[in-house]
């Protein structure tokens, strides 16, 4: 296993634990996770680019009540790593292709990780019941043991899931590029600014009161970013 891949797995475990089990310093947010992953893979700018776009979609999916959230911690890591891997195989000026494939990989990892997070929560419920029974039996040290077991469990599952998702996403990205890399680049030039518009729109609808104002902001951002991209490509 390469050093970058090993560090990516450790980073995925740390961010998974930060998201629920310990500290909660918000390093599990896609923007931070993407930047850290970019540093690991030697592409900080690419990691920030992918992480920032994934952050908009994360804002649109705030976990409310008992709803199991998507795995946004893994999304930032997997997306930035895929973008860096793709960036090593395409010419430097073609920034849209790595970014688009990285964002696609990140969104896929976030969606597929939701049942994994739910499974971890179910396991933690069993851990809580065990700790309650131990405390009732006169062993209060079980509380500390349960806490650290929960942290270790979240980190191990997060690391494993991050590496598995990265392996699948990187393989898919390489296959797509080998099949028709030029078509992917053409699609990325159009799709990437549209994703920025969609992400900004859904985030605005989450953070602002629902109504015409949020819809107008969504449409304005979408048109502006698309026109800006076309002007830059002309």
N, C-alpha and C positions, 0 to 999 in steps of 0.2 A: 504494500500500500504506500502510495506517495505521501510525502509530508503534508502537501496541501490537502489531500483527501482525508488524511488522519485528523488534521486540524479542523476540517469542515465537519467531520463527525463529532468531535469534541465540542465544537461551537454549537452544533445542533442540539446536543445534550444539554449544554448550559442554558441555551435560550428556552428550551422546553421546560426546564426546571424553573427558570425565572418567571415564565408565564403563569405558573400556578403554585409551585411548591415552596419557593423560598425567595426572599428579598423583593421580588417584583420591582426591579429597577427600570422597567420598560425597555431594556435592551432587546427584548423579544419582539419589539415592533419591527415591521419589515424594513423601514428606512435604516434603522440602526443595524439590524442583522445583515442587510444587504451591503452596507458600508464595511462592516467587519469582514464579511466574506470576500468582498472586493480586495481588501488588504491582504487576506490570506492568499488569494490567487493572483496578486500583483496587478489588479485592475480596480483601483478605488473609484475612479470616475464611473466606470461601468456598473459597479455595485451600487453606488448612490443613485444612478439613473434608474436602474431596475427597482431598487428599494423604494424610491420616491413614488413611482407609479403604483406599485403594489400597496403602498401605504394608503393611497386614496381608496382603494377597494376595501382595505382593512377598516377604514373609518366608516364605510357604508355597512359593515357587518358587525357592529358593536354587540357583544353578548348581553342580552337583556333577560332578566329572570333566570329560569333554569335552562335556557337555550344553550346547547353545546356549540361553542364557536368553531369556526374554521381554523385550521392550523396555520395562522399567519406567521408564527415563529419559524416554522419550516419553510414557508413560502419565500421569505426574504433570503434565507441561506441557499435554498435550491435554485431559486431564480437567478441570483447573482453568480453562483458557481457555473450554471449552465451558460450564462452570458459570457463569462470569462473563457470557458472551454470553447465555445463557438467562436469567440473573438480571436482565438489563437489559430483558427483555420480559415478565416476570411480576411481580405485586405483591410487595412486600417481604416480607410475612409468609409467603409460600409458599416456604420455604427447601428443602423436601424435593424439589421438582421440579428445580431447578438441580443439586442435589447428586446426585440419582439419575441424571440424564442425563449429568452430568459423570463419574461413576464408570463408567457404561456405556461412555462414549466412551473413558475411560482404559483399561479392560480390553480393549476392542476394539483400541486402538492397541498395547497390550502384546502381544497375541496375533498381530496382523498384522505386527508388527515383528520377530518371531523369524526369519523367512527373510531379512529385510534384514540383521540382525546376522550371520547365517550367511554371507551373500554378502560382507559386509565382511571377515569372518575369512578367507574363501578368497582374497580379493584381498590381504590382508595376508600370507598364506603366500607368494604370488608375490613380494611385496615383499621378504620375508626371503630368499628364494632369490636374488633379484637382488643384495641387499646382500652375501650370502655370496660370490657370484661376484666382485663388485667387490673385496671385501677380499682374496680369494685372488689377485686380479690385482694387488695392491699399492696399492689405493686405499681406505685405512681411513676416509676422510671419508664414504664411502657409508653407514656406520652412522648418522651424524647425519642425513644426508639421508633415509634410510629412516624414521627416527623421526619427523621433521617431516612427511614425506609421509603417514605413517600418521595423524598427528594431523589434518592438513588433510583427509584423506580421510574420517575418521570424523566430523569436524565438518560437512563439506559434506553428507554423506549424512544425518546426523542432522537438520540444519536443513531439508533438502528433505523428508524423511519427516515431520517434525513438522508442517510447513505443509500438506502434502498430507493427512495424517490429520486435522488440525484442520478443513480445508475440508470434507472429506467428513462428519465428525462433526457440525459445526455445521449443515450443510445438512440432515442427517437429523434433528437435534434440532428445527430450525425446522419441518420438515415434520410431525413427530409432534405438536408443539404446535398447529400450524394444523389438523391433522386432528381432534384431540380433547384439548385441553389439560386440561379438567376430569377426564377419565378418567386422564390421566397423573398429575395431582396426587393423586387418590384412590389410585392404585396406589403412588405414591411414599411415601405415609404409612405403608403397610404394608411395602413392599419395602425401604425404607432401613434400618429397624432390623433386619430379617432379614439384610440384607447385612452389617451390623456383627457380628451373631452368627456368620454363616458365616465371615467374615473372621477373627474372633477364634478361631474353632474350628480352622480349617485352619492358622493360624499357631501355635496351641498344639500341634497334632499334629506340627508340624515342629520346634518348639523343645524340646518335652518328650518324654520316653520314651514310645513308643507303648504303648497299653493303656487300661484303664478310666479312669484319671485324666484323660487328655486328652479322652476322649469325654465324661466327666462335666462337665468344664470347658466344653466346646463347648455342651452342652445347657443348662447353667446360664446361660451368657452369652446364649444365644439367647432363652431364656425371660425372663430379666431385662430385656434390652433391649426386647423386644417388649412386655412388660408396662409398662415405663417409658414407652414411646411411647404406648401406649393411655391410660395415666393422664394424660399430658400433653395428649392430644387430647380427653379427656372434659370 
